[in-house]
Amino acid sequence: MSWEPIDPSKPSDTELIGDEPFDIISDALDRVVDCYQKDLQRKPATIELVKTFEHVLAPRIFETVLEGETTELVSVSFKTKAIPKRQKYQAGDFVKAQLADGRFVFGRVFEVGPHGPKVGVYDSAGLESPLFTELKKLKLVVKVFPIHKELMEARSWIVIGNLPIDELDNRQPRGPLMISGINEQLNAANCFYGLPHKKRCGLDGLLNR
């Protein structure tokens, strides 16, 4: 199991989050949604979901958190904002994003797994409108590894087309299981091309040099 600081820009922080707790809570969330869909034929509203969490956590906070002996949970708040309709994606999708110098770079969704869509980035900086059949022959400069699905849905990478995944695609180099709250694939691509990027531990492990 891997652990990382809540704020990745502060690697010395002692408050940590990890992938296994993510998976456990994700499974529980799926079960809650299933209950609403089975009994009410709809997904829960945001406030219903937050209040369910609050009602479970409040009476048990003394036994579940480090500060439980001296802390009482008063309420759990949330904040939402309107966004464009979420972008859909699937394995085989070609995607593009803009580098720090304004050029486009292209990548691919090689797999959609439990930890999020797995995206690799081609050596494609500055290409304008490449053919997909030619694009897929290029070397990956950033290995295939997971990206937060929320980043894909929010168009951090724009889906521009699709070709079926084949054996050549399956042989592309895989990176570590690393998911962060920033667009790490684009961050790594900027690093590869010597452009401004966020300096992160383990970044070299994401590059295909």
C-alpha positions as CSV (number, residue, x, y, z in Angstrom):
1,M,0.0,0.0,0.0
2,S,1.3,3.5,-0.8
3,W,0.8,6.6,1.3
4,E,1.2,10.3,0.3
5,P,0.8,13.7,2.0
6,I,-2.7,15.3,1.8
7,D,-0.9,18.2,0.2
8,P,1.6,16.8,-2.3
9,S,3.5,20.2,-2.3
10,K,4.4,19.5,1.4
11,P,6.1,16.1,1.3
12,S,7.2,16.4,4.9
13,D,3.6,16.6,6.3
14,T,2.6,13.8,8.6
15,E,-1.1,13.7,7.7
16,L,-1.2,10.9,5.0
17,I,-3.7,9.4,2.7
18,G,-3.4,6.0,0.9
19,D,-4.6,4.0,-2.0
20,E,-6.1,1.1,0.0
21,P,-8.3,3.4,2.2
22,F,-9.4,5.0,-1.1
23,D,-10.5,1.6,-2.4
24,I,-12.3,0.7,0.8
25,I,-14.3,3.9,0.8
26,S,-14.9,3.7,-2.9
27,D,-16.4,0.2,-2.5
28,A,-18.6,1.5,0.4
29,L,-19.7,4.4,-1.8
30,D,-20.7,2.1,-4.6
31,R,-22.9,0.1,-2.1
32,V,-24.6,3.3,-0.9
33,V,-25.4,4.4,-4.4
34,D,-26.8,0.9,-5.2
35,C,-29.2,1.2,-2.2
36,Y,-30.6,4.5,-3.6
37,Q,-30.9,3.1,-7.1
38,K,-32.5,-0.1,-5.9
39,D,-35.1,1.5,-3.6
40,L,-35.5,5.0,-5.1
41,Q,-34.5,4.4,-8.7
42,R,-32.0,7.3,-8.5
43,K,-28.6,8.3,-7.3
44,P,-28.3,10.1,-4.0
45,A,-28.2,13.9,-3.9
46,T,-25.0,15.5,-2.7
47,I,-26.6,16.5,0.7
48,E,-28.0,13.0,1.2
49,L,-24.5,11.5,0.7
50,V,-22.8,14.0,2.9
51,K,-25.4,13.7,5.7
52,T,-25.1,9.9,5.6
53,F,-21.4,10.2,6.1
54,E,-21.9,12.7,8.9
55,H,-24.4,10.5,10.7
56,V,-22.0,7.5,10.6
57,L,-18.9,9.4,11.6
58,A,-20.3,11.7,14.3
59,P,-21.1,9.1,16.9
60,R,-17.9,7.1,16.2
61,I,-15.4,9.8,15.9
62,F,-14.0,9.2,19.4
63,E,-13.0,5.6,18.4
64,T,-11.9,6.2,14.8
65,V,-9.6,9.3,14.7
66,L,-6.4,10.3,16.4
67,E,-8.0,13.3,18.1
68,G,-11.1,11.4,19.2
69,E,-10.5,11.7,22.9
70,T,-10.7,15.5,22.8
71,T,-12.7,16.2,19.7
72,E,-16.4,16.1,18.8
73,L,-17.7,16.3,15.2
74,V,-20.2,19.1,14.9
75,S,-20.9,19.0,11.2
76,V,-19.5,18.1,7.7
77,S,-19.8,20.8,5.1
78,F,-19.5,20.7,1.4
79,K,-19.3,23.1,-1.5
80,T,-20.3,22.5,-5.2
81,K,-20.0,24.5,-8.4
82,A,-21.6,24.3,-11.8
83,I,-19.3,22.7,-14.5
84,P,-19.6,21.8,-18.1
85,K,-21.1,18.3,-18.8
86,R,-18.5,15.7,-17.9
87,Q,-16.4,14.3,-20.7
88,K,-16.8,10.6,-21.3
89,Y,-13.8,8.4,-22.2
90,Q,-12.9,4.8,-23.0
91,A,-9.9,2.6,-23.7
92,G,-8.4,3.5,-27.1
93,D,-9.3,7.2,-26.9
94,F,-6.7,9.6,-28.2
95,V,-6.4,12.8,-26.1
96,K,-4.5,16.1,-26.2
97,A,-3.4,18.8,-23.8
98,Q,-1.4,22.0,-23.9
99,L,2.3,22.1,-22.8
100,A,3.7,25.0,-20.7
101,D,5.0,26.6,-23.9
102,G,1.6,26.5,-25.7
103,R,2.3,23.5,-28.0
104,F,-0.1,20.5,-28.0
105,V,1.0,17.1,-26.9
106,F,-1.0,13.9,-27.5
107,G,-1.7,10.8,-25.4
108,R,-3.9,7.8,-25.2
109,V,-6.2,6.1,-22.8
110,F,-4.7,2.6,-22.8
111,E,-6.9,1.1,-20.2
112,V,-9.8,2.0,-17.8
113,G,-9.2,0.3,-14.5
114,P,-10.3,0.4,-10.8
115,H,-7.7,3.1,-10.1
116,G,-8.8,5.4,-12.9
117,P,-8.1,5.6,-16.7
118,K,-4.5,4.8,-17.5
119,V,-2.9,7.4,-19.8
120,G,0.4,7.5,-21.7
121,V,1.9,10.4,-23.6
122,Y,3.4,10.1,-27.1
123,D,6.5,12.0,-28.2
124,S,4.3,14.4,-30.1
125,A,5.0,18.0,-28.9
126,G,4.1,20.5,-31.5
127,L,2.1,18.2,-33.8
128,E,-1.0,19.9,-35.2
129,S,-3.4,17.3,-36.4
130,P,-1.7,13.9,-36.5
131,L,-3.3,10.8,-38.0
132,F,-4.3,8.4,-35.2
133,T,-2.7,5.5,-37.1
134,E,0.6,7.4,-37.2
135,L,0.3,8.8,-33.7
136,K,0.1,5.3,-32.2
137,K,3.4,4.4,-33.8
138,L,5.3,7.1,-31.8
139,K,7.3,6.4,-28.7
140,L,5.7,7.1,-25.4
141,V,7.7,9.7,-23.4
142,V,5.5,9.3,-20.4
143,K,4.6,5.7,-19.3
144,V,1.1,4.4,-19.0
145,F,-0.2,5.1,-15.5
146,P,-3.5,6.1,-13.8
147,I,-4.9,9.6,-13.9
148,H,-7.8,10.8,-11.6
149,K,-11.0,10.1,-13.5
150,E,-12.2,13.5,-12.4
151,L,-9.4,15.2,-14.3
152,M,-10.4,13.3,-17.5
153,E,-14.0,14.1,-17.0
154,A,-13.2,17.8,-16.5
155,R,-11.2,17.9,-19.7
156,S,-7.7,18.2,-18.4
157,W,-7.1,16.0,-21.5
158,I,-9.5,16.4,-24.4
159,V,-10.7,13.3,-26.2
160,I,-10.2,13.7,-29.9
161,G,-10.9,10.2,-31.3
162,N,-10.6,6.4,-30.8
163,L,-8.9,3.3,-32.3
164,P,-9.2,-0.2,-30.8
165,I,-6.4,-1.2,-28.4
166,D,-4.1,-3.8,-30.1
167,E,-1.1,-5.9,-29.1
168,L,1.3,-3.1,-29.8
169,D,-0.6,-0.9,-27.4
170,N,-0.6,-3.6,-24.7
171,R,3.2,-3.7,-24.9
172,Q,3.7,0.0,-24.1
173,P,5.7,0.6,-21.0
174,R,3.8,0.8,-17.7
175,G,4.6,3.2,-14.9
176,P,4.0,3.0,-11.2
177,L,0.5,3.2,-9.6
178,M,0.7,7.0,-8.9
179,I,-2.4,9.1,-8.8
180,S,-2.3,12.7,-7.6
181,G,-4.6,15.7,-7.7
182,I,-2.7,17.4,-10.5
183,N,-2.4,16.5,-14.2
184,E,0.6,14.3,-13.5
185,Q,0.8,13.0,-17.1
186,L,1.1,16.6,-18.5
187,N,3.4,17.5,-15.6
188,A,5.7,14.6,-16.6
189,A,5.6,15.6,-20.3
190,N,6.6,19.2,-19.5
191,C,9.5,17.7,-17.5
192,F,10.6,15.5,-20.4
193,Y,10.7,18.4,-22.8
194,G,12.5,20.6,-20.3
195,L,9.6,23.0,-19.8
196,P,8.3,24.4,-16.5
197,H,6.7,21.7,-14.3
198,K,5.9,20.8,-10.7
199,K,8.9,19.1,-9.1
200,R,7.6,15.9,-7.6
201,C,9.3,12.9,-5.9
202,G,9.3,9.9,-8.2
203,L,8.7,11.9,-11.4
204,D,11.6,10.2,-13.2
205,G,9.8,6.8,-12.7
206,L,7.0,8.1,-15.0
207,L,9.3,9.0,-17.9
208,N,10.2,6.7,-20.7
209,R,13.8,7.9,-21.5
